[in-house]
Structures are given as C-alpha cells and as structure tokens.
C-alpha cells in the first residue's frame, strides 16, 4: 500500500529507498520551485497574450491551441533559465548536486472536456516510465504551475507497483522513438497514432491515489509507479512541470525499484546531466544499462 509523506524531513538516501518501495513524497513550495513556476507563468502569459491560459481552450480552435503549445513547450524546455533553476530546486529538497543528474523539464498540459488529449497535450493512459526505457532508479518530480484539483491531476494505481501488467513495452526502443516519433507530437491533434507502451490487459483503476499540491509544490515518486492522467473534468486546462533525476551511485550499483514487467530496450540515461556542472552521464554507465536491457529481452 502506497503512503504519501508530506513535508518529510528524511534525507535523500532514505527518501530514494522509500521511493523505490513505492512511497510518494509531497512538499510545499520552496523558493526555487516558486521561482521556476513564476518563470513558467511568464512564458505562458506571453504565449497566450491577453487570454487566461487556463480557459483559453474554450475560445480557440483546437488546431490553434496545439500550434501555440508546439511553440511554447520547446521554448520552456530549452530555455537556459531552466538549467539554472532546476539544480537549485533539486538542492533545496536535499539532493547532493555532485551526484544527482537531471533531464530537461517538460511543461505539460491537460485540457478539460477532451478538448486536446493527443500529441502535444497527450493524456497518458496508465503506464510506468520504465516502459519507456527510463532507468529503474529514476525519480520523477511533478510541480503544478497554477492551482490544481482532484479532477485534473494524475492518479497512482497503487495496487500495481509490485504487480506485473501485460503491456507493449517490448516494442519500444528509446533510440528508435527519438528518430521516428518524438518530433511529430504537434501533428497529432485529433488522435495519436504513435505506438506507445500501454497496458494490454484490463486495468483496475481502483484503488488510486491523487495528490493535489499547491502551485510550486513538489510531488516526488518512482518512475516505476503505474500512473495515468486523470480525465480532466475541471473546466480548466492544467499546466504542470515535470522532470526526472537519478543518483549516480544508484546507477552504478543498480539500486532502484523492481522491474516487474518492462521489456523495452535502449535507455534515457544519456539525457541526464549533472546538477553541479551540467556534465553528461558517463557513457560507460549508459552502455552498461543498455546492455542489461538487451539481456532482459
């Protein structure tokens, strides 16, 4: 049974140990996470002009909305300000910068009333990040940009943390996805035809856990958690930021959450850079992980 730890004072080593057992942590906004959210709001406001970004979907053609996001999201992801702010966020929550690596922050949207649920604003079915070639020692960070409610967050399907689900991850290779599918997200407006790992058996969505942080609040969970986008019935578009971290000692030692059902190949480890100096993940560690993934299939 997953527990949610609120503003816990455990150190990062202890927290990762608990995350890899299926626990979830949530924290109030910190100075750096509030600054990150403030920066995201600036870019969002600039993109939407005078419109309220949380309700603009009701006044815009879906194609126009998707095109706006297709410009806004890469601007946020690749902005140098994010590379400055993310290490500060990570440090404020107890991680050691010299051994913690992070990937780029994504600006996510979940529109209301099935307005846009594919491509650039994909509504994720129940999945584990580990089905998408994420390492089992990956830690996920999720931060709402505006107020969120239970009707527009994400759900953890906690009964499956250590229970296998038949899924399509065996057809997924991260390198191939980058070459052929990632760049076409904005083209999928009315539906998404890309083959992505998903359950291939019925999933019992209950029991589920929904966590509702404040804007700038931080939710941290394992990449092995089975989770999904809640069908948004709130009447407002949800904006959130997420990114991922790994501790290099965990990567070296193979410490992480159990692999109960992932059969994908490739690895996302090459996407991670060190917080202290933005150096890349050592290639030998990525190759070792990749070789282990191939040996599983």
MARKE-594762 format. One record per residue: x, y, z of N, C-alpha, C in turn; residue number from 1; chain. Coordinates in pm, whole numbers. Layout:
N
     n.xx     n.yy     n.zz    ca.xx    ca.yy    ca.zz     c.xx     c.yy     c.zz     n   chain
        X        Y        Z        X        Y        Z        X        Y        Z   NUM       A
...
END
This chain:
297
     n.xx     n.yy     n.zz    ca.xx    ca.yy    ca.zz     c.xx     c.yy     c.zz     n   chain
       85     -119        0        0        0        0       89      124        0     1       A
       70      211      -99      149      333     -109      108      433       -2     2       A
      208      493       63      185      601      158      235      731       96     3       A
      175      843      135      216      974       90      278     1047      208     4       A
      406     1083      197      478     1154      302      471     1304      271     5       A
      419     1382      364      403     1526      345      512     1603      421     6       A
      590     1683      346      697     1766      404      788     1683      495     7       A
      821     1564      451      908     1476      529     1048     1534      540     8       A
     1113     1510      653     1249     1559      674     1354     1450      658     9       A
     1317     1335      602     1417     1230      581     1519     1278      478    10       A
     1641     1225      485     1744     1265      390     1717     1198      254    11       A
     1792     1241      154     1763     1194       18     1789     1045        2    12       A
     1893      991       66     1919      847       56     1800      768      109    13       A
     1749      809      224     1633      741      283     1511      759      194    14       A
     1493      878      143     1377      904       56     1381      817      -68    15       A
     1498      806     -133     1506      723     -253     1478      578     -219    16       A
     1528      531     -105     1499      393      -62     1348      372      -51    17       A
     1277      469        4     1132      456       19     1060      473     -115    18       A
     1110      563     -199     1051      578     -332     1060      448     -411    19       A
     1173      380     -401     1191      255     -475     1106      142     -418    20       A
     1043      165     -304      948       70     -247      803      110     -277    21       A
      785      221     -349      652      261     -391      591      377     -315    22       A
      665      439     -225      610      552     -150      613      680     -235    23       A
      534      779     -196      525      906     -266      551     1018     -165    24       A
      622     1121     -208      653     1235     -122      594     1361     -184    25       A
      542     1450      -98      491     1579     -144      539     1687      -49    26       A
      577     1801     -107      635     1911      -29      569     2043      -68    27       A
      567     2134       28      524     2271       -1      624     2338      -94    28       A
      581     2446     -159      668     2518     -250      792     2568     -176    29       A
      905     2562     -244     1030     2618     -193     1059     2747     -269    30       A
     1155     2826     -225     1188     2948     -301     1222     2920     -448    31       A
     1301     2817     -474     1341     2789     -612     1225     2732     -694    32       A
     1143     2644     -635     1030     2589     -711      928     2699     -741    33       A
      909     2792     -648      820     2905     -673      875     2993     -785    34       A
     1008     3009     -789     1069     3088     -895     1055     3019    -1030    35       A
     1070     2886    -1031     1053     2810    -1155      911     2825    -1208    36       A
      813     2814    -1119      674     2831    -1158      648     2973    -1207    37       A
      707     3071    -1140      691     3209    -1185      747     3231    -1324    38       A
      860     3170    -1353      919     3181    -1487      828     3114    -1590    39       A
      775     2994    -1556      683     2927    -1648      560     3013    -1675    40       A
      508     3077    -1572      391     3163    -1591      421     3280    -1683    41       A
      543     3334    -1675      581     3444    -1764      576     3399    -1910    42       A
      634     3283    -1940      634     3233    -2077      493     3200    -2124    43       A
      413     3142    -2035      275     3107    -2070      195     3233    -2101    44       A
      207     3335    -2015      133     3460    -2036      173     3525    -2168    45       A
      302     3523    -2197      350     3581    -2323      290     3506    -2442    46       A
      284     3374    -2432      233     3293    -2543       84     3314    -2566    47       A
        7     3327    -2458     -138     3337    -2470     -187     3481    -2485    48       A
      -97     3578    -2478     -138     3717    -2494     -231     3757    -2381    49       A
     -347     3812    -2415     -440     3856    -2313     -535     3748    -2265    50       A
     -525     3628    -2318     -616     3521    -2278     -575     3461    -2144    51       A
     -674     3414    -2069     -648     3334    -1950     -606     3195    -1997    52       A
     -481     3153    -1972     -436     3025    -2027     -514     2904    -1977    53       A
     -575     2915    -1859     -650     2801    -1806     -787     2785    -1871    54       A
     -837     2890    -1936     -969     2881    -2001     -963     2913    -2149    55       A
     -846     2942    -2202     -833     2982    -2343     -883     2874    -2437    56       A
     -880     2749    -2395     -923     2641    -2483    -1068     2659    -2529    57       A
    -1148     2728    -2451    -1288     2746    -2485    -1310     2855    -2589    58       A
    -1205     2932    -2620    -1216     3040    -2718    -1125     3020    -2839    59       A
    -1057     2906    -2846     -960     2883    -2952     -992     2753    -3026    60       A
     -970     2754    -3156     -977     2629    -3231     -867     2537    -3180    61       A
     -896     2409    -3176     -800     2315    -3119     -668     2317    -3195    62       A
     -673     2337    -3327     -550     2342    -3406     -466     2464    -3367    63       A
     -531     2576    -3339     -460     2697    -3296     -396     2674    -3159    64       A
     -470     2610    -3070     -419     2581    -2936     -297     2490    -2945    65       A
     -306     2385    -3026     -195     2291    -3041      -73     2360    -3100    66       A
      -94     2448    -3197       19     2520    -3257       86     2610    -3154    67       A
        6     2675    -3069       63     2761    -2964      150     2678    -2869    68       A
      100     2561    -2827      178     2476    -2738      304     2424    -2806    69       A
      295     2398    -2936      410     2347    -3009      525     2447    -3011    70       A
      494     2575    -2996      597     2678    -2985      638     2700    -2840    71       A
      539     2703    -2750      565     2734    -2609      647     2626    -2539    72       A
      611     2502    -2558      675     2396    -2478      824     2382    -2507    73       A
      869     2380    -2631     1015     2376    -2654     1087     2499    -2601    74       A
     1022     2615    -2606     1085     2736    -2551     1114     2717    -2403    75       A
     1021     2661    -2330     1042     2636    -2188     1149     2529    -2167    76       A
     1136     2418    -2237     1226     2304    -2218     1373     2346    -2235    77       A
     1399     2423    -2339     1538     2451    -2375     1587     2588    -2327    78       A
     1507     2658    -2249     1549     2791    -2203     1663     2777    -2102    79       A
     1770     2853    -2118     1883     2843    -2024     1844     2872    -1880    80       A
     1739     2949    -1859     1696     2978    -1721     1656     2850    -1648    81       A
     1600     2755    -1719     1560     2629    -1655     1682     2553    -1604    82       A
     1791     2555    -1680     1912     2485    -1636     1972     2551    -1512    83       A
     1943     2678    -1491     1987     2745    -1369     1896     2711    -1251    84       A
     1766     2706    -1275     1671     2689    -1166     1658     2546    -1119    85       A
     1666     2449    -1210     1643     2310    -1169     1743     2262    -1064    86       A
     1874     2284    -1081     1965     2241     -974     1934     2307     -840    87       A
     1886     2431     -842     1850     2496     -715     1729     2428     -651    88       A
     1629     2392     -733     1514     2318     -680     1560     2187     -619    89       A
     1640     2114     -694     1686     1982     -650     1766     1991     -521    90       A
     1853     2093     -511     1932     2110     -390     1844     2145     -271    91       A
     1743     2229     -292     1655     2268     -181     1580     2149     -122    92       A
     1566     2043     -200     1497     1925     -149     1594     1814     -109    93       A
     1717     1853      -80     1808     1763      -11     1899     1677      -94    94       A
     1904     1695     -224     1989     1613     -309     2131     1672     -315    95       A
     2229     1585     -335     2368     1625     -350     2396     1657     -495    96       A
     2433     1782     -526     2443     1826     -665     2552     1751     -742    97       A
     2658     1710     -674     2768     1643     -743     2737     1501     -785    98       A
     2632     1442     -732     2599     1304     -771     2456     1289     -824    99       A
     2382     1400     -831     2246     1396     -884     2244     1451    -1026   100       A
     2182     1377    -1115     2170     1414    -1256     2023     1438    -1288   101       A
     1996     1535    -1378     1858     1565    -1414     1843     1572    -1565   102       A
     1719     1552    -1611     1691     1572    -1753     1616     1704    -1770   103       A
     1580     1738    -1893     1516     1867    -1917     1377     1871    -1855   104       A
     1334     1988    -1810     1198     2000    -1755     1096     2011    -1867   105       A
      987     1938    -1854      878     1948    -1951      765     2033    -1896   106       A
      709     2117    -1981      587     2189    -1947      471     2107    -2003   107       A
      385     2058    -1915      275     1968    -1957      142     2042    -1948   108       A
       49     1997    -2029      -87     2049    -2024     -186     1933    -2025   109       A
     -295     1952    -1953     -407     1859    -1958     -532     1943    -1976   110       A
     -588     1939    -2096     -704     2022    -2124     -832     1956    -2073   111       A
     -934     2036    -2054    -1060     1989    -1998    -1155     1941    -2107   112       A
    -1245     1853    -2069    -1355     1811    -2155    -1311     1749    -2287   113       A
    -1200     1674    -2284    -1150     1603    -2403    -1121     1697    -2521   114       A
    -1081     1819    -2491    -1055     1918    -2596     -933     1880    -2679   115       A
     -821     1849    -2613     -698     1808    -2681     -629     1707    -2591   116       A
     -629     1581    -2632     -575     1475    -2546     -468     1393    -2617   117       A
     -421     1438    -2731     -321     1364    -2807     -204     1455    -2841   118       A
      -98     1394    -2894       15     1471    -2944       77     1563    -2841   119       A
       74     1693    -2866      142     1793    -2784       80     1804    -2645   120       A
      -42     1755    -2626     -108     1758    -2495     -160     1617    -2464   121       A
      -72     1521    -2475     -108     1380    -2464     -163     1348    -2325   122       A
     -279     1281    -2322     -336     1235    -2195     -289     1092    -2172   123       A
     -199     1075    -2077     -134      945    -2061     -228      842    -1999   124       A
     -237      729    -2068     -303      611    -2016     -220      556    -1899   125       A
     -271      459    -1822     -188      400    -1716      -57      347    -1774   126       A
       53      386    -1712      184      347    -1763      288      362    -1653   127       A
      400      296    -1671      520      321    -1592      621      389    -1684   128       A
      696      485    -1632      802      545    -1714      904      439    -1757   129       A
      919      336    -1677     1014      229    -1710      975      153    -1836   130       A
      850      161    -1879      811      103    -2008      870      183    -2124   131       A
      912      307    -2096      965      398    -2198     1117      410    -2187   132       A
     1182      306    -2142     1329      297    -2133     1388      384    -2023   133       A
     1306      429    -1928     1359      500    -1811     1429      401    -1719   134       A
     1537      442    -1653     1606      352    -1559     1521      329    -1434   135       A
     1541      216    -1370     1460      181    -1253     1500      260    -1129   136       A
     1610      335    -1139     1647      425    -1029     1604      568    -1058   137       A
     1516      588    -1154     1468      722    -1186     1368      771    -1082   138       A
     1383      898    -1046     1291      966     -955     1220     1075    -1035   139       A
     1088     1078    -1029     1007     1175    -1102      966     1290    -1010   140       A
      974     1412    -1062      935     1532     -990      822     1599    -1068   141       A
      715     1640     -998      596     1697    -1064      552     1820     -986   142       A
      534     1934    -1058      506     2064     -995      392     2133    -1070   143       A
      279     2162    -1004      173     2237    -1072      209     2385    -1086   144       A
      171     2443    -1199      200     2583    -1226       92     2674    -1170   145       A
      -34     2631    -1180     -147     2703    -1122     -217     2608    -1024   146       A
     -322     2655     -961     -398     2569     -871     -450     2446     -944   147       A
     -442     2332     -879     -497     2209     -935     -600     2152     -838   148       A
     -683     2063     -891     -789     2000     -813     -786     1850     -844   149       A
     -854     1769     -764     -850     1624     -791     -896     1586     -932   150       A
     -975     1672     -995    -1028     1642    -1129     -931     1674    -1242   151       A
     -810     1722    -1213     -717     1748    -1324     -571     1718    -1290   152       A
     -548     1630    -1193     -410     1593    -1160     -376     1458    -1225   153       A
     -297     1378    -1158     -268     1242    -1204     -311     1144    -1097   154       A
     -324     1019    -1136     -363      914    -1043     -254      808    -1038   155       A
     -222      763     -916     -134      648     -897     -221      524     -876   156       A
     -192      420     -951     -267      294     -939     -182      201     -853   157       A
     -199      219     -724     -101      171     -627      -97       20     -614   158       A
     -204      -48     -649     -203     -194     -636     -109     -263     -731   159       A
      -58     -188     -831       25     -249     -934      173     -220     -917   160       A
      214     -153     -810      356     -118     -800      445     -241     -811   161       A
      408     -349     -743      489     -470     -748      415     -585     -817   162       A
      313     -550     -897      236     -650     -970      252     -627    -1121   163       A
      287     -729    -1197      307     -709    -1341      177     -682    -1415   164       A
      190     -605    -1523       81     -574    -1614      128     -611    -1754   165       A
       50     -689    -1826       87     -718    -1964       81     -589    -2044   166       A
      188     -558    -2117      199     -427    -2182      282     -436    -2309   167       A
      284     -326    -2384      352     -324    -2513      494     -273    -2511   168       A
      559     -275    -2395      693     -216    -2388      797     -293    -2470   169       A
      772     -420    -2501      868     -497    -2579      887     -439    -2719   170       A
      792     -361    -2766      803     -299    -2899      867     -161    -2894   171       A
      908     -117    -2775      959       19    -2760     1110       20    -2745   172       A
     1174      100    -2827     1318      125    -2815     1337      277    -2814   173       A
     1405      327    -2712     1414      471    -2695     1485      540    -2811   174       A
     1591      479    -2860     1662      539    -2972     1575      551    -3095   175       A
     1499      447    -3124     1409      449    -3239     1298      552    -3222   176       A
     1245      565    -3099     1142      666    -3072     1194      806    -3102   177       A
     1316      836    -3059     1374      968    -3085     1392      993    -3235   178       A
     1426      888    -3308     1449      904    -3452     1320      922    -3530   179       A
     1211      858    -3487     1094      849    -3574      965      909    -3520   180       A
      952      928    -3387      820      960    -3333      814     1086    -3249   181       A
      919     1116    -3175      911     1227    -3079      880     1359    -3147   182       A
      944     1385    -3261      933     1517    -3322      798     1543    -3388   183       A
      713     1442    -3398      585     1459    -3468      470     1487    -3373   184       A
      497     1512    -3244      390     1523    -3145      286     1628    -3185   185       A
      330     1744    -3233      237     1853    -3262      145     1821    -3380   186       A
      177     1719    -3459       94     1683    -3573      -28     1601    -3532   187       A
      -27     1548    -3411     -134     1459    -3366     -235     1540    -3285   188       A
     -331     1598    -3355     -428     1688    -3292     -559     1615    -3263   189       A
     -611     1545    -3360     -740     1477    -3344     -726     1334    -3293   190       A
     -605     1282    -3293     -580     1148    -3245     -431     1122    -3252   191       A
     -384     1020    -3180     -241      992    -3174     -217      848    -3220   192       A
     -154      834    -3337     -134      702    -3395        0      641    -3359   193       A
       81      712    -3283      213      658    -3249      199      539    -3155   194       A
      278      436    -3179      273      316    -3095      351      342    -2968   195       A
      279      358    -2857      341      382    -2728      304      270    -2632   196       A
      397      234    -2541      365      125    -2447      241      157    -2365   197       A
      151       62    -2361       27       78    -2285      -15      -60    -2234   198       A
     -103      -66    -2134     -149     -195    -2087     -218     -273    -2199   199       A
     -195     -402    -2199     -260     -489    -2296     -348     -592    -2225   200       A
     -397     -551    -2110     -496     -627    -2035     -578     -526    -1955   201       A
     -698     -562    -1912     -780     -467    -1834     -708     -425    -1706   202       A
     -718     -297    -1674     -655     -241    -1554     -765     -198    -1457   203       A
     -752     -239    -1332     -842     -191    -1227     -788      -58    -1178   204       A
     -856       50    -1210     -807      183    -1175     -822      215    -1027   205       A
     -890      133     -952     -904      149     -807     -834       33     -737   206       A
     -773       56     -622     -763      187     -557     -664      277     -630   207       A
     -685      405     -618     -593      502     -675     -570      614     -576   208       A
     -455      680     -594     -417      792     -508     -400      915     -595   209       A
     -467     1024     -558     -450     1153     -627     -393     1253     -525   210       A
     -282     1313     -560     -217     1412     -475     -239     1549     -538   211       A
     -275     1649     -456     -308     1783     -505     -216     1885     -438   212       A
      -94     1906     -493       -4     2005     -433      -48     2148     -465   213       A
        6     2241     -389      -15     2382     -420       71     2421     -540   214       A
       41     2534     -607      131     2579     -713      274     2593     -661   215       A
      368     2533     -731      506     2532     -684      536     2421     -587   216       A
      434     2355     -534      457     2237     -450      516     2125     -534   217       A
      588     2035     -470      664     1934     -541      617     1795     -498   218       A
      580     1713     -596      549     1573     -572      661     1489     -633   219       A
      709     1391     -557      822     1308     -598      780     1162     -589   220       A
      807     1086     -696      768      945     -697      860      866     -790   221       A
      855      736     -778      939      648     -859      887      640    -1002   222       A
      980      631    -1097      942      610    -1236      879      475    -1260   223       A
      883      386    -1162      820      254    -1174      675      255    -1128   224       A
      626      367    -1076      486      374    -1034      395      367    -1157   225       A
      289      288    -1148      187      290    -1252       97      412    -1227   226       A
       93      502    -1322       16      625    -1305      -45      667    -1437   227       A
     -143      757    -1430     -212      800    -1551     -260      944    -1534   228       A
     -293     1006    -1648     -355     1137    -1647     -503     1121    -1611   229       A
     -549     1193    -1510     -690     1189    -1474     -772     1256    -1585   230       A
     -883     1196    -1628     -969     1266    -1724    -1010     1402    -1666   231       A
     -972     1508    -1735     -989     1643    -1681    -1134     1688    -1700   232       A
    -1205     1699    -1590    -1344     1749    -1592    -1356     1878    -1513   233       A
    -1244     1946    -1490    -1242     2062    -1401    -1290     2190    -1467   234       A
    -1295     2193    -1601    -1328     2316    -1670    -1209     2409    -1689   235       A
    -1089     2365    -1652     -968     2446    -1666     -854     2360    -1718   236       A
     -773     2418    -1805     -653     2348    -1851     -551     2345    -1739   237       A
     -498     2228    -1712     -394     2214    -1610     -256     2230    -1674   238       A
     -174     2316    -1615      -34     2332    -1656       54     2280    -1543   239       A
      153     2200    -1578      244     2147    -1476      383     2132    -1536   240       A
      480     2120    -1449      620     2099    -1487      662     1964    -1432   241       A
      731     1885    -1513      791     1765    -1457      931     1747    -1511   242       A
     1013     1682    -1431     1148     1645    -1471     1188     1523    -1391   243       A
     1305     1467    -1420     1346     1342    -1359     1490     1353    -1312   244       A
     1522     1278    -1209     1659     1274    -1159     1702     1130    -1137   245       A
     1833     1110    -1140     1893      984    -1096     2016     1018    -1012   246       A
     2042      936     -914     2163      947     -834     2267      853     -894   247       A
     2386      905     -922     2484      823     -994     2527      701     -914   248       A
     2524      708     -781     2556      590     -702     2453      480     -722   249       A
     2325      520     -739     2222      421     -768     2244      358     -905   250       A
     2283      441    -1002     2307      389    -1137     2422      290    -1134   251       A
     2531      326    -1066     2647      237    -1061     2616      105     -993   252       A
     2540      112     -883     2516       -8     -803     2395      -89     -849   253       A
     2313      -30     -937     2192      -98     -981     2078      -91     -880   254       A
     2091       -2     -782     1984       16     -685     1867       88     -749   255       A
     1746       39     -725     1628      103     -781     1503       24     -751   256       A
     1395       64     -813     1267       -6     -797     1273     -139     -871   257       A
     1191     -234     -833     1191     -363     -902     1135     -350    -1044   258       A
     1188     -430    -1134     1132     -440    -1269     1034     -557    -1269   259       A
      906     -526    -1272      808     -633    -1268      753     -667    -1406   260       A
      770     -576    -1506      706     -606    -1634      762     -530    -1754   261       A
      870     -455    -1741      922     -376    -1853     1011     -462    -1942   262       A
      993     -451    -2074     1072     -528    -2171     1127     -439    -2281   263       A
     1131     -308    -2259     1179     -216    -2360     1332     -225    -2372   264       A
     1384     -163    -2477     1528     -157    -2498     1571      -10    -2508   265       A
     1703       11    -2504     1755      146    -2501     1749      201    -2360   266       A
     1794      324    -2344     1792      390    -2213     1786      540    -2230   267       A
     1720      607    -2137     1716      753    -2136     1833      815    -2061   268       A
     1924      735    -2009     2029      787    -1922     2115      894    -1990   269       A
     2128      888    -2121     2210      988    -2190     2144     1126    -2190   270       A
     2018     1134    -2150     1950     1263    -2142     1985     1339    -2014   271       A
     2050     1273    -1918     2072     1332    -1786     2206     1403    -1779   272       A
     2207     1518    -1710     2330     1593    -1687     2344     1619    -1537   273       A
     2469     1636    -1493     2497     1654    -1350     2459     1794    -1304   274       A
     2394     1801    -1190     2347     1929    -1139     2460     2028    -1117   275       A
     2574     1982    -1072     2680     2073    -1030     2749     2144    -1146   276       A
     2755     2079    -1264     2831     2139    -1374     2774     2108    -1512   277       A
     2659     2040    -1519     2591     2005    -1643     2669     1906    -1729   278       A
     2764     1835    -1668     2833     1728    -1740     2737     1614    -1769   279       A
     2758     1546    -1881     2670     1437    -1922     2691     1313    -1834   280       A
     2589     1229    -1831     2602     1099    -1767     2718     1022    -1833   281       A
     2808      960    -1755     2917      885    -1816     2865      782    -1915   282       A
     2924      781    -2034     2877      693    -2140     2887      545    -2101   283       A
     2989      510    -2024     3003      368    -1988     2886      320    -1903   284       A
     2828      410    -1821     2712      370    -1741     2589      353    -1829   285       A
     2572      442    -1928     2459      427    -2020     2473      299    -2101   286       A
     2595      268    -2147     2615      146    -2224     2590       22    -2139   287       A
     2634       27    -2014     2612      -87    -1926     2463     -111    -1905   288       A
     2388       -2    -1884     2245      -15    -1863     2176      -67    -1990   289       A
     2220      -16    -2105     2163      -57    -2233     2186     -205    -2258   290       A
     2307     -252    -2225     2338     -394    -2242     2252     -481    -2152   291       A
     2229     -434    -2030     2143     -509    -1937     2000     -514    -1989   292       A
     1953     -403    -2050     1818     -403    -2105     1805     -502    -2219   293       A
     1908     -509    -2304     1904     -606    -2415     1905     -749    -2363   294       A
     1976     -771    -2254     1984     -907    -2198     1852     -953    -2141   295       A
     1763     -860    -2107     1634     -897    -2049     1537     -948    -2153   296       A
     1557     -911    -2280     1456     -941    -2382     1502    -1058    -2471   297       A
END
